[in-house]
Amino acid sequence: MPRAVCQQVLDRLIAYLRGCGVGMTSEDCCKALSLVERALREDPDGKVMERAMNLLPEYFDIPDATIPRQAPPLLRGSIGYSPYV
């Protein structure tokens, strides 16, 4: 039996919040359920997931993403080549 839309949205929201480092207390779960309910009411025919993700900042304080540096800074170096030899 396929999962209902509300269950899919709730699962995705909880996974996203955990990935952002937000702990899921009982109060947070209630906020997530309210968010899903609002998303379903405001967009019953279509993009409930998109609506829920857009509403997320109204319900939860999401920490800013810190993206680590992908490589050390580039520094000019020498491989011992001298063009005047």
N, C-alpha and C positions, 0 to 999 in steps of 0.2 A: 504494500500500500504506500503510495507516495506521500511525502510529508506535506503538511499544509503550508501555505505561504507564510502564515504568521510564525510557524515553527522555524522555517528556513531563515526568516528575517531575524528572529530572536537569536538563533544559533550564530549567525554571522555577526550580529552586534556584540554578543558576548565574546566571541573569538577575537574580534577587532579590539575591544576594550582590554582584554587580557594581554594582547600583543602590544598594546600601548602602555602596559604597566598599571592599569587601573584594577584595583582589587574589587571583587564582586561580593559586597556585603548584601544582607537582606534588603537594605534600603536601595542599593544600586540595582538589584534585581527588580524591585518594584518600579524604579524609574525606567528601566529598560522595557518592562511590560507596558507602561504608560506610553512610552515612545512608540512602540509597535502598534498599540491601539490607535494612537493619533495618526500614524502613517497610513494605517488601513482605512481610517475614516476619511482622510484627506485625499487619498488616491486609491479607491477600491478597485479600479479597473485596470490598473497598469503597473506603474513602476514603484511598487511599495518599497522595495529594497533601496532604490535611489532616494526616495522621499525620506526614509528612515535615516539613511546616512547623512542627508542634508540637515536633518533635525538634531543629530547627535550633539553638536556643540551647545545647543540650548539645554540639554539635559546633563551633560557630563563635562568636567574640566579635563580636556585631553592635553597631556604635556606636549610641548613642542618637540618635534623630532630632531634629534641631533644626528647628523650624518657624519660618520667618521671620515677622515681623509683617506682617500683610496690609495694613495702612494706617497712616498716621501717627497718633499719639494725638490724640484729639479735645480741642480746647481751646475754651472758651467765647469767642465773638467777638461783634462788633457790626457790624451793617450800617448803622448810623447812624440807626436808628429810635428816636424818642423818643415814648413814649405820652403825654407831658404837653404837647405842643405844640398 
